[in-house]
Amino acid sequence: MIMRKEFRIRLVALLSLLVISVSVFADNDKPISFNELPMAAQQIINNNFKGKKIALTTVETGLLDKGYDVVFADGAKLEFDKKGHWTNIDCGKSPVPAALIPAKIASYVKDTYSGQSIIKIDKDNKEYEIELSNGLEITFNKNFKVVDIDN
């Protein structure tokens, strides 16, 4: 009985230590130079954000993944996955560069919300979410069909 209680105490202590270690390791933002970004991310920035001053470039190393953030002096922010593919583009009040918006999404916005621009776009494996200059948020599935609209 005493052995069992001692075992539980040790197990709880070990699990607590593991949780603390993982949480410390999983939130590891480190400033890096532009040249340390994956080549794909560098090309996106050079081709679509030419002339914009970069304020900060960081790498975030998680337990199982890695990501990169680029913040521009005007407040715009880009997020990239470990391969340098964009996952989030937030241009504040400015439009997201047209070359970075999937054609079907751009066409939908042009046809349905004429005069509005896309100022933010997020993507993951299942969907895209955009924010328009009027504050409307639209979610598309991976086949570019609208699945949600929020004010």
N, C-alpha and C positions, 0 to 999 in steps of 0.2 A: 504494500500500500504506500509506504513512504517512498519507495523507488519510483512508483508510478507518478506521484506528485512531483518529485524531483525531475523526472523526465519531462513532464508538462511544463514546468518552469523553464527548463533549458530550451525546450522547443519554442515556447513563446518568446524568449529572449533572442533566440536565433532568427526567428521570423521577423521580429521587430528590427533587428540589425539589418536584415536583408531588405526590408521595406525602406528603411532610411537610406541605405546605400543606393538602391535603385532610384529613389526620388532625387537624391543629390546628383547622380550621374545623368538622369534623364532631362535635367534642365540646365544644360551646359552651353550657354551662348558665349561665343568667343569672337571678338572682332578679328577680321581678316582683311587682306588687301583685295582689290578688285580682281587681280590676276590669279587669286586662289579660288575664285568661283569656277565651277565646271564650264567648259568651253561653250556649251549650249546656252547657258545663262549669260555669258559675256556677249555672245552674238545677239541675243534678244535685246540686251541693253544697247549695244552699239548700233543696231539696226533700227530700233524704235524709240530710243530715249536719248539720241545724240544731242550733245550740248547741255544736258541736264547735269547739274552738279550732285555728286553722290556724297551724302553726309556720313553714312555708316554702312558697312557691309559686315555681316556676321554669319557664322556657321553655328547651327544648333545640333549637337550630337545627342541623340536619345539612346535608349537602351538597344533598340533594334533598328533605328533609322537615323537619317541625317537630313537636314534641310538648310537652306540658305535664305537670308533676308537682305534686301537692299533698300535703304531708306534714302530718298533724295532730299536735297535742301528745301524744296518746296513742300515737303510732307508726303509726297507720293511714296508708295511702298510696294515692293515686289517680293513674292515668296516663291522659292524654287524647291523642287525635290532633290534628292541626292544626285540625279543625273543632269540636273540643270533645266528641267522642264518647268515652266511656270505653273503654279497652283493657285496663286492669288495675285491679282493686280488691282491696286486701289490708287486711283489717280486724284483723289480728293474731289475737287469740283471740275477738273479737266476731263476731257474724254479719253478713254482707253484707246491707244493706237489701233486703227482699223485692221491692220495686218494681224493683230493678235486675237481678234474676235472671229469665232467660227462663222462662215458665210451664212449658214441657215439662221443663226441667232441675229446677225446683222440685218438680214433680210426681214425677219419677223419684226424687229424693232422699227425698221424703216417703214414697213407697211402698216403696222398697228399703232405706233407711237411716233408719228412723223414730228420732227422737230426736237425730239429728245435724244440725248446721247447716253451711251453707256459709260459710267464713271468708275464702275467696279465690276470685276468678274472673278469668280471663284470656280475651280473645278476639282472634282475628285473622280474616282472610278465609276461613279453612278450618275452624276449630274453636274450641271453648270448652274450657277446662280449669278444673276446680274443685278446691278442697281442702276437705275436710270437717273438722269439729272433732276427729275421731278420727285425723287425719293422712292418711287415704285420699285419693288423687288420682284423679280420673275425667276422661277426655277424651271429648268429644262431637264428632261431625262437624257440618257446617253444617245438617244435617237433624235434629240432636239425637238421633242414635243413638250409643250408647256404643261407642267404638272402642278404649279402653284403660283399665285400672285398675291403679294402682300403690300399694303400701304406703308 
